[in-house]
Amino acid sequence: MPLPREFHEIAERVNNWGRWGDGDEIGTLNLVTDAVVRAAAGTVRSGRRVALALPLHRDGLQTGLVPGRTNPCHTMLQINYEMFGPGTVATSDDTVTMALQAATHWDALTHVSHSGTLYNGRPASTITPHDGSRFSGIDKIPYVVSRGVLLDVARAKGVERLGATHAVTPEDLDEAAEFGGVTVGAGDVVLVRTGQMRLLLAGDKHAYGFPSPGLSVRTPEWFHARDVAAVATDTLPFEIVPPEIDDLWLPVHALHLVEMGLLQGQNWDLEKLSTACGEERRYTFLLSAMPEPFVGATGTPVAPVAVF
């Protein structure tokens, strides 16, 4: 089924193809300039740190809702092995098999395609079984360090968690920005809190996954107008599911990753960050969220840290 006209109209308004050159592979991360990073570092006052990643373990959040996306399987390869003979220094080694987007993660720009295309107009066929993403794989992003901004939509509305059918609108983002006393600007990494993570932390993996509140198809224009560098949420699907437009699944993914070249993240634990922002009385911080450089990968686990 072809994508509806409404989708293509939004896509035309937010499209960044060619904005940073025909050879560009990192999209809106070009907006994180040296000046942006210097200013972000200047926000550090107390040195308080808040970790935003979920633990990686075999009883993780994956339930089979996303086919093939497996929780981490941790295996010991050797335990206290005296490699150089009896009585010598012993070592222990282990290995992990997991889906790269199994827990807290970034989606690379090649995570989705539409109409046979990827970001900057490249053919979707450039993703192959052997090499993965030839262009715009997660390895093309060497670092993500910038000013982080928490838009605490749930707290701004005075609730612990948004309802499962709540589509986060541009008006909601404006309300959360006013609540936090922040102005979102060029190069910012925006974290959108719905409170959905509370379900997962309480042990209800199925309720956490589906249905889920999330970003409306109207929000990409809000992020585009403010030159946001990346967006992450505390939900599994990132955007509202079931979708707002019948049979139009993952339109926000397609608008962000394909049209805008906007890095996006899911399953970020924003609960402690929400508390810290309230206690610190500010909703901006230095954010470090470095991708693991898996060559050709369409996503990566990430262990973000907010520093106040």
Sequence and secondary structure as in RCSB ss.txt:
>XXXX:A:sequence
MPLPREFHEIAERVNNWGRWGDGDEIGTLNLVTDAVVRAAAGTVRSGRRVALALPLHRDGLQTGLVPGRTNPCHT
MLQINYEMFGPGTVATSDDTVTMALQAATHWDALTHVSHSGTLYNGRPASTITPHDGSRFSGIDKIPYVVSRGVL
LDVARAKGVERLGATHAVTPEDLDEAAEFGGVTVGAGDVVLVRTGQMRLLLAGDKHAYGFPSPGLSVRTPEWFHA
RDVAAVATDTLPFEIVPPEIDDLWLPVHALHLVEMGLLQGQNWDLEKLSTACGEERRYTFLLSAMPEPFVGATGT
PVAPVAVF
>XXXX:A:secstr
    HHHHHHHHHH  TTTT TT  SGGGGG  HHHHHHHHTT SS  EEE      TT S  SSSTT    EEE
EEEEEE TTSTTS  EEEEEEE  TTSSSEEE TTS  BTTB GGG BGGGEETTTEESSS GGG    EEEEEE
EEHHHHTT SS  TT EE HHHHHHHHHHHT    TT EEEEE STHHHHHTT HHHHHSSB EE TTHHHHHHH
TT  EEEESSSSSB BS SSTT  SHHHIIIIIII  EEEE    HHHHHHHHHHT SEEEEE      TT SEE
E   EEE 
